[in-house]
Each structure stands twice: as C-alpha cells, then as structure tokens.
Amino acid sequence: MAALKDILYKVSLQSVSGNMETEVTSLAFDSRKVQDGTAFVAVKGTQVDGHEFISSSIESGAVAIICEEMPQDQPEGVAFIQVQDSSKALGFMAANFYGNPSEKLKLVGVTGTNGKTTCVTLLHQLFRALGYNTGLLSTVVNKINEEELPATHTTPDAITLNETLAQMVSKGCTHCFMESSSHAIVQNRIAGLKYQGAVFTNLSHEHLDYHKTFDEYIKAKKLLFDNLPAGSFALVNYDDKRGPIMLQNTKAWKHKFALKSFADYKAKILSNTLQGLELDISGYTVWFKLIGDFNAYNLLAVFGTAVLLGEEETEVLEQLSNLDPAPGRFEQVITNTGITALVDYAHTPDALENVLSTIKEFRTGNETVITVVGCGGNRDKDKRPIMAKIACDLSDKVILTSDNPRFEEPGDILKDMQAGITPSNFRKTLTIEDRREAIKAACAMAQPNDIILVAGKGHETYQEIKGVRNDFDDRKVLSEMLNLIHKPN
C-alpha cells in the first residue's frame, strides 16, 4: 500500500483531478485484475486500448485512473491522472510501488537477436558458482537462486517484473541477469529500472512483423543503451557492425568484446569440436563445454560482464569452464544409435546459419546432415524463404515442417519457405507439415554417424496451434523416434 503521489514519483503529469493522497493497494493495466484500492493504468496496446475499460475498472473498485485521454465521466472519489505515455508511466509506477528493487540489485540487461538466453543463463550459473544470491529473467525460465518461476514472455510486463525483482531483493539477491527484448524496450516494460550494465550480442533479421523496418529494430535495441545511467557499463560485440551504433549517445562506460576486432575483451578459437570449445581468452587457454563460434562470442560477453562487475578474471574463467549450455541451445540428444542428434532454438536466419556452419566445421564429410526446420506463424514472413535457403545450402537433406503456426495455416507458412528453395536444392528437400512425422522421417533417413538437426523450438515443450499450446518437446520426440527406428547398440 502506498499513497498515489508517491507511486507517481518521476512520472510526467499533464493534468490531475482528485486526491493525490489516495491510498493504493495494487496496480493493474488489465481491467480483469482490478479490485478495491487498485490504480488502473489505461495502456494503448497493439490489440486492445485500456481506455475502453476505465468505466468497468471503476465499477470493480479502482480508486485512481492513469490515462492519456481524460474521460468525460469522472465519478467522485476517484483520482484521474493524465499522462503523455501510459505505458511509460506504468513502468515508473510499478518500480515505485515495489520500492524500486532494481536500485537494490546489480541489474544487467542483455539484448540482441541471438545469444540472449545463453548469456543470461551462463551469468546466473556463474554468479551462483561464485557464491552470490542471483536472479534470472529469461525466455526459458525465471529464477530466484535455484527456485524456478514460470516464464511467459522474454521480458515480463512492468508490474510482474518489479514484483519479481522485489522478491529477489527480499530473498537476499545481489545480482539479476535479464533478457531485454526489443518488444519490451519499446513497450516501456523496463521503464523505471536502474541498470548496472547492458550487453549487446548481435543483430540480424527478426521481429520485422512488429518493428516493420530493420532501422526501427536497431533503434529499439539502442534505446536500452541510450537510457543507461552514468556510472553503468555498456558492453557490445564490436565484430557486429551495429555494435558501435549501440555505443552512440550512451552515458555509460563503453566496453567492447570481439574475436576479430580490437576490443577490451578478446578471444581466439583454438579448437571447436562436438565436445566443446578451447579458447585463448585474455591470454588464458581455457576449455568450455559450449560449442561453436557463436558461443565463443557468448562466453566473451559473459566473461566481460563478470569482470566489469568486479570479479577476478582467473576465478571467472575457472567457474565458466564448468558450466553447461542453456537448454535447447545446441543440445545433444543422447542415444546409443550412433547418430548425432541435435536440437537448437535457431529460429532466425543468422542463428540457423551459425548452427549449421558449426556442424560443417566438425563433420568429416562422410556423414549426412539432415535438418528439420520450420518458421513460426504470425511473425516476420520475410525470413521464411531465407531460412529455407540456408537450411538447403548447408545441409544434405532438409525437411520443412510446422513450427508454432499460431493462428496461421501451416501450409501457407510452408509455401513461403518453399519460395526460397532453388532448383538445384529441390531434390534434397521434403515438406512434411506434421512436426512429429517430420522428425520421424529424419530419423528413418539417418544412418549411424549421420547428423540430425531439429531447429526452431529448442527448449519449448509445446506447439502453439490456433491459440492452444499442445504438449510437444523436440528433444523427447527426437529421442523417442531414434530409439524406435534404430535399436540402440
């Protein structure tokens, strides 16, 4: 419970009607969650305008309404606050309501197209190993130390986010590592948070269904760095041509990591096998369990972040060498069939190319690489033919299949993908809409020593069709089919 005036600290107000001393017991931007004592924030979303639910919120017990457009009907006993941007106001209000928990933590945000989940997962594991109470907010799972909380979005809404951060503080956490998606940044879900630092991994074709242009996507990522406070740090991948852009205009201390460019944190790949990576990192030779050039960048980002947070280099590297990759990221499905089976979350052209290029590096040339891949529905359509082309160019056989079609017809998505198949690749490509059957077909094609990659869903344990999440785990299905078709040795 807090006074309305205190919750509105740092919010830019345009007009006020009513008692600013009103006691507020909860915040809501979903009118269905309003109860007696709630301050309701009317946010204009992509699907629904919260202003349409002001009256019903008052009927449900709202004592304050925060909105961009003042309603004509303003019942007595309810405070009305007009702001320029309700979503931004909600971020600051949530931070104030929960006691500004981000100011009591060393909060680090990681943004970029690929690598976010791996980086925050490794950072959480690393700082736990270093002896800290640590929070994690990721696509896969949210954690307070080792306690798991459900994750529904890459970055939660502002209220849930601050409530979770407050729980971390109450349980003694000193650090929190958080994926910061472009959607969350532009939707002001992270407004009002104080970051100790931010990390940029890379940028490639993604989310243009939402951002419309690549330039807008870049600007969304850059906002995280533009809003960093003085005294914080900005750590960017300087081998990515957008890395320097992220550092423009930031007040934070500027730092770089790279494999190729001059940088504060550098590494050289000494060996890259299915067993792991050996790197020369800041002059130390270290073996890591992660695989692939792309993970060399992730490891560098994590190493640099830890050092910038005050940790000692040799201890960081020692602990980092013991850590496992994030679930569903180049994850091997272990069977005794003699077939190498891999599952990866690669759902962007860059990520798919990275994974298949890594497989190409460690293959002998005598085995067949079979890739099963699809594209999500109600998402950026432009990447579909590109991903099909990459899969065909870098695999011996390709099965196009359904991913999470959501509210689109799987057949329409597959037609978009098929447009990227060149005549020379027709013979190596199959289209099987049913994902289980597609994985089964890949397993039936494979012989001992061959490599199967099932890409796109990674850690996910569901397939979303027409608004329903049906149980489906690529790892379980792949293991089941391999053991069914190929009796273990």
SESERO-884270 format. One line per field, with one value per residue (C-alpha): x, y, z; chain. Coordinates in steps of 0.001 Angstrom, whole numbers, always signed. Layout:
BEGIN
xx = X  ...
yy = Y  ...
zz = Z  ...
kette = A  ...
***
This chain:
BEGIN
xx = +0  +1253  -39  -863  +1507  +4416  +3657  +3685  +7216  +9183  +6050  +5465  +1917  -217  -3282  -4627  -8166  -8849  -7000  -3285  -3155  -5416  -4073  -3377  -3290  -2431  -1649  -3269  -3307  -5668  -9168  -9924  -7367  -8829  -10111  -10854  -7968  -6388  -4770  -5751  -3385  -5110  -2469  -2958  -1780  -1338  -4632  -6653  -6951  -7168  -9140  -12170  -12150  -11960  -15667  -15584  -12403  -14112  -17060  -14580  -13139  -10374  -9512  -7249  -7173  -3971  -4691  -3596  -7103  -9267  -12785  -15772  -17360  -15224  -17051  -16273  -13848  -11703  -8467  -7790  -4224  -3441  -11  +1595  +2508  +624  +2989  +5983  +4075  +3220  +6919  +7821  +4702  +5463  +9052  +7877  +5089  +7530  +10195  +12452  +14013  +16332  +18232  +18991  +20393  +23184  +20819  +22314  +20225  +21256  +19802  +20397  +18826  +20687  +22535  +20437  +19229  +22643  +24328  +21887  +21731  +25526  +25730  +23192  +25050  +28397  +27414  +25727  +29017  +30873  +28722  +26118  +22362  +21273  +18112  +17440  +14803  +14935  +12897  +13343  +12789  +12825  +14766  +15439  +18609  +17559  +13812  +12055  +9255  +7129  +8281  +5541  +7413  +11080  +10668  +7649  +5213  +6319  +4205  +5263  +8850  +9110  +7215  +9697  +12689  +11274  +11037  +14685  +15670  +13643  +15440  +18874  +19780  +22586  +22546  +19947  +20561  +17711  +16959  +15761  +13785  +13145  +9387  +9886  +12114  +9715  +6665  +8311  +8172  +11649  +10871  +11843  +14504  +18069  +20629  +24153  +25026  +23765  +25189  +24644  +25203  +24384  +21640  +20046  +16716  +13982  +10709  +10050  +6389  +6390  +9055  +8230  +11730  +15227  +16079  +13262  +14510  +18012  +16570  +14608  +17758  +19688  +17130  +18418  +21891  +20650  +18862  +21720  +22702  +26163  +28372  +26878  +28589  +27750  +29408  +28935  +30007  +32366  +32546  +28878  +28578  +25742  +27944  +29370  +25846  +24748  +27514  +26486  +24921  +25136  +26217  +27581  +31214  +31890  +33435  +33857  +34301  +35347  +37053  +38273  +38277  +40379  +38492  +38718  +37830  +39245  +39388  +40880  +39338  +41963  +39662  +35958  +34525  +31318  +32902  +33420  +35474  +39069  +39734  +42617  +40719  +42559  +45806  +44467  +43890  +40544  +38262  +34481  +31537  +29791  +30176  +30575  +31929  +28684  +29195  +32724  +31027  +28566  +31389  +33296  +30203  +29748  +33441  +33496  +30304  +31644  +34917  +33044  +31000  +34239  +35039  +38582  +39485  +41020  +38200  +35596  +37255  +37659  +33964  +32843  +34676  +32453  +29109  +26598  +24850  +21279  +18551  +17683  +20772  +22879  +21665  +22676  +20005  +21943  +21079  +23113  +22155  +25417  +23537  +24381  +21065  +20934  +18150  +18576  +16360  +17645  +14598  +16326  +18409  +21600  +21088  +20344  +23404  +25563  +24436  +24792  +28175  +29331  +28184  +30095  +33276  +33321  +31828  +34227  +32351  +31358  +28115  +24776  +23439  +19633  +17900  +14287  +13129  +10020  +9028  +6603  +3206  +2103  +5727  +8114  +7318  +10376  +12730  +10880  +12396  +15788  +15772  +14746  +17605  +20151  +18955  +19263  +22642  +24226  +22541  +22492  +18780  +16095  +12598  +10427  +7758  +5431  +6911  +4428  +1845  -180  -3166  -1736  -2290  +864  +556  +761  +3912  +5487  +4675  +6529  +9527  +9441  +9889  +13498  +14394  +16486  +16017  +19336  +18034  +14605  +15815  +17216  +14043  +10869  +7842  +6017  +3569  +3177  +6249  +6269  +6127  +8876  +11177  +10252  +11152  +14536  +15278  +14272  +16621  +19583  +22280  +24958  +27396  +24842  +23800  +20201  +19445  +15925  +15789  +13407  +11836  +14752  +13724  +9996  +7750  +4693  +3476  +1101  -1803  -4885  -4236  -3750  -387  -163  +2489  +5470  +9156  +11595  +14111  +11680  +10220  +13675  +14894  +11699  +11870  +15570  +15153  +12032  +13603  +17212  +17583  +20347  +23750
yy = +0  +3472  +6983  +7789  +10778  +8524  +5962  +8753  +9906  +10676  +10305  +13300  +14521  +16573  +17125  +15912  +15583  +14172  +13332  +12570  +11222  +8308  +5000  +2470  -1241  -2612  -1690  -3084  -2444  -5394  -4374  -8001  -7721  -4545  -4771  -2373  +73  -520  +2180  +1291  +2338  +2612  +1480  +1572  -1867  -3414  -5308  -3519  +79  +184  +3444  +1369  -305  +2740  +2570  -1169  -664  +1969  -395  -3055  -719  +1326  +4391  +6023  +6100  +6919  +7649  +9550  +10842  +12080  +10575  +12911  +10994  +11355  +9963  +11482  +9584  +8501  +10302  +10903  +11454  +12374  +11418  +11585  +7877  +5410  +2505  +4553  +5819  +2210  +1301  +4069  +3467  -256  +495  +2974  +698  -2163  +49  +459  -3018  -2557  +71  -2587  -5088  -5154  -5496  -6375  -6453  -8494  -7606  -8741  -11084  -14239  -15287  -13513  -16660  -18326  -15220  -14626  -18348  -18583  -15389  -16746  -20064  -18288  -15927  -18754  -20671  -17582  -17644  -14945  -14969  -14286  -13733  -14743  -13474  -15362  -16834  -20322  -19753  -17132  -17979  -16671  -18555  -22135  -21592  -21633  -19233  -19545  -17501  -16363  -13635  -12919  -9840  -9734  -6805  -3894  -4913  -8576  -7544  -5228  -7631  -10376  -8091  -7182  -10897  -11276  -8444  -9916  -13239  -11647  -11471  -9078  -9593  -10138  -11002  -10266  -10705  -7362  -7919  -5225  -5544  -4924  -1916  -76  -1082  +530  -2670  -1781  +1914  +2955  +262  +1135  -951  -1599  -2525  -3696  -6158  -6252  -9641  -9152  -8036  -9800  -10232  -10725  -9247  -7130  -8166  -5860  -3233  -3030  -1909  -3040  +555  +605  -2717  -1234  +1851  -353  -2161  +1103  +2617  +299  +1836  +5408  +5221  +3739  +5986  +7476  +5071  +1949  -31  -796  -3915  -4590  -7099  -4988  -7572  -6852  -3709  -2458  -2676  +837  +2196  +945  +2990  +6270  +8716  +6408  +7927  +4557  +3451  +1941  -1512  -3940  -7681  -9353  -12265  -10215  -6501  -4592  -4833  -4772  -8470  -10690  -14399  -16720  -20090  -22815  -25787  -26321  -29846  -31575  -31910  -28169  -25054  -24302  -20577  -18243  -15661  -12636  -14613  -17723  -21061  -22446  -25315  -24779  -27162  -24891  -25477  -23156  -19745  -18090  -19445  -18034  -14621  -15560  -16699  -13470  -11409  -13296  -13041  -9288  -8716  -10583  -8646  -5343  -6359  -6629  -10339  -11694  -13000  -16364  -17314  -16324  -18478  -21427  -21419  -20637  -23687  -25938  -24549  -26243  -24507  -23230  -25856  -26294  -24452  -26866  -29555  -33123  -35758  -38711  -42129  -45252  -45350  -43963  -40962  -37423  -35778  -32043  -29666  -25901  -22858  -21355  -19504  -16669  -16863  -15893  -18420  -21250  -20387  -20285  -23730  -25367  -23702  -25111  -28598  -28164  -27387  -30619  -33037  -35344  -35192  -38859  -38333  -36919  -33757  -33842  -30645  -30378  -26754  -24588  -20972  -19537  -18162  -14536  -13458  -11892  -13519  -12184  -14556  -17723  -18232  -17110  -19799  -22485  -21470  -21516  -24960  -26303  -24713  -26062  -29486  -32679  -33243  -30848  -31465  -28356  -28643  -26767  -24823  -22827  -21895  -19917  -18529  -19042  -22085  -24254  -24866  -21125  -20806  -23738  -22208  -19058  -21194  -23177  -19941  -19908  -23312  -23034  -25587  -27230  -27895  -29334  -32935  -32686  -31168  -32718  -30939  -32737  -30498  -32659  -31953  -35360  -37090  -34813  -35772  -39436  -39187  -37612  -40455  -43038  -41436  -41285  -43934  -44379  -41424  -39123  -35833  -34727  -31107  -30204  -26414  -23666  -24598  -25666  -25685  -25248  -28036  -27099  -26412  -23466  -24051  -21803  -20337  -23735  -24921  -28643  -30756  -31126  -31341  -31733  -33398  -36071  -36725  -36984  -39402  -41484  -41789  -42620  -45381  -46664  -46815  -47588  -50153  -48863  -50531
zz = +0  -868  -1453  -5083  -5083  -4054  -6756  -9346  -8463  -11675  -13842  -16115  -15306  -17681  -15522  -12180  -10846  -7386  -4199  -4652  -1078  -2045  -721  -3479  -2658  -6118  -9724  -12865  -16607  -17168  -16065  -15099  -12292  -10769  -7204  -4348  -3978  -7417  -9526  -13102  -15876  -19272  -21768  -25535  -26623  -30056  -29719  -27034  -25770  -21975  -22149  -23183  -19765  -17493  -16521  -15763  -13713  -11590  -11082  -9897  -7239  -8900  -6821  -9404  -13202  -15091  -18744  -21848  -22597  -19719  -19721  -19635  -16786  -13643  -10580  -7187  -5010  -7952  -8850  -12553  -13764  -17363  -18709  -22134  -22281  -20061  -20726  -19609  -16574  -15671  -15623  -13174  -11067  -10772  -9761  -7103  -5823  -5205  -3621  -6679  -6349  -9346  -7337  -4701  -7218  -9755  -12706  -16104  -19282  -22321  -25720  -29305  -31841  -30803  -27656  -25018  -23283  -23310  -21876  -19009  -18191  -18023  -15962  -13486  -13208  -12954  -10159  -8267  -8544  -7321  -4189  -4865  -4433  -8003  -10043  -13654  -16098  -19400  -22245  -20786  -17074  -14334  -11202  -7720  -6868  -7796  -7303  -10679  -11575  -14732  -17762  -20183  -22070  -22809  -20605  -18219  -18019  -15804  -12798  -12830  -13498  -10496  -8256  -9203  -8656  -5234  -4396  -5394  -3080  -197  -662  -498  -4187  -5049  -8841  -11548  -15190  -17563  -21240  -22578  -25776  -28369  -27725  -24001  -24653  -26988  -24922  -21862  -19797  -18485  -17866  -14355  -13929  -12973  -14839  -13627  -17191  -20583  -23115  -26885  -28547  -32260  -34624  -37590  -39369  -36740  -35417  -38514  -38195  -35151  -35860  -39614  -40673  -39737  -38826  -36248  -34861  -34437  -32721  -30315  -29184  -28976  -26556  -23827  -24139  -24645  -21283  -19245  -16328  -15863  -13937  -15506  -18274  -21911  -23339  -27057  -29685  -31789  -34572  -35269  -37390  -35153  -32046  -32482  -33061  -29634  -28000  -29635  -27133  -24110  -20767  -19649  -19647  -23093  -23465  -26389  -26906  -30164  -31872  -34848  -33939  -31434  -28145  -24347  -24173  -26915  -27631  -30210  -31051  -30645  -31271  -31902  -31615  -30554  -27124  -26665  -27369  -26494  -26398  -25754  -23760  -22372  -22525  -20759  -22518  -21345  -22430  -22323  -22729  -25244  -28987  -31987  -32940  -31844  -28344  -28287  -28506  -25756  -23483  -24134  -23302  -20032  -19151  -19829  -17838  -14823  -14861  -15204  -12155  -10194  -10378  -10754  -14229  -13342  -10967  -13564  -16232  -13874  -12983  -16542  -17893  -15750  -16933  -19227  -22157  -21857  -22512  -26169  -27390  -29486  -27130  -27908  -27541  -26206  -27671  -28356  -32028  -33398  -34799  -33633  -32743  -32027  -31005  -31271  -30777  -34057  -35397  -37255  -40436  -38591  -35808  -38250  -40335  -37186  -36061  -39479  -40053  -36727  -37739  -41008  -39044  -37081  -39637  -41511  -44818  -44781  -42863  -43989  -42321  -42109  -40991  -39811  -39708  -39799  -39155  -36613  -37596  -37138  -37214  -39741  -43104  -44930  -43141  -44212  -47697  -46349  -43653  -46141  -48448  -45613  -44493  -48057  -48759  -45570  -45257  -47306  -46729  -45474  -44152  -43968  -41307  -38971  -36047  -33922  -36577  -34035  -35963  -39461  -41634  -41558  -45289  -46010  -43916  -45721  -49119  -48025  -47055  -50293  -52244  -51004  -52454  -55617  -58425  -57537  -53998  -54883  -54812  -51284  -49798  -48382  -46910  -44080  -42245  -39129  -36974  -35280  -38660  -39989  -37120  -37593  -41301  -40468  -38071  -40687  -43247  -40871  -40674  -37984  -37948  -39617  -38000  -37404  -36506  -35354  -35342  -34303  -30956  -28777  -25111  -25807  -24537  -26589  -30124  -30384  -32787  -33002  -29553  -27877  -26572  -27247  -25496  -27827  -26947  -29867  -27577  -26376  -29821  -31409  -28730  -28968  -32754  -32857  -30297  -32060  -35534  -34627  -31893  -29567  -29993
kette = A  A  A  A  A  A  A  A  A  A  A  A  A  A  A  A  A  A  A  A  A  A  A  A  A  A  A  A  A  A  A  A  A  A  A  A  A  A  A  A  A  A  A  A  A  A  A  A  A  A  A  A  A  A  A  A  A  A  A  A  A  A  A  A  A  A  A  A  A  A  A  A  A  A  A  A  A  A  A  A  A  A  A  A  A  A  A  A  A  A  A  A  A  A  A  A  A  A  A  A  A  A  A  A  A  A  A  A  A  A  A  A  A  A  A  A  A  A  A  A  A  A  A  A  A  A  A  A  A  A  A  A  A  A  A  A  A  A  A  A  A  A  A  A  A  A  A  A  A  A  A  A  A  A  A  A  A  A  A  A  A  A  A  A  A  A  A  A  A  A  A  A  A  A  A  A  A  A  A  A  A  A  A  A  A  A  A  A  A  A  A  A  A  A  A  A  A  A  A  A  A  A  A  A  A  A  A  A  A  A  A  A  A  A  A  A  A  A  A  A  A  A  A  A  A  A  A  A  A  A  A  A  A  A  A  A  A  A  A  A  A  A  A  A  A  A  A  A  A  A  A  A  A  A  A  A  A  A  A  A  A  A  A  A  A  A  A  A  A  A  A  A  A  A  A  A  A  A  A  A  A  A  A  A  A  A  A  A  A  A  A  A  A  A  A  A  A  A  A  A  A  A  A  A  A  A  A  A  A  A  A  A  A  A  A  A  A  A  A  A  A  A  A  A  A  A  A  A  A  A  A  A  A  A  A  A  A  A  A  A  A  A  A  A  A  A  A  A  A  A  A  A  A  A  A  A  A  A  A  A  A  A  A  A  A  A  A  A  A  A  A  A  A  A  A  A  A  A  A  A  A  A  A  A  A  A  A  A  A  A  A  A  A  A  A  A  A  A  A  A  A  A  A  A  A  A  A  A  A  A  A  A  A  A  A  A  A  A  A  A  A  A  A  A  A  A  A  A  A  A  A  A  A  A  A  A  A  A  A  A  A  A  A  A  A  A  A  A  A  A  A  A  A  A  A  A  A  A  A  A  A  A  A  A  A  A  A  A  A  A  A  A  A  A  A  A  A  A  A  A  A  A  A  A  A  A  A  A  A
***
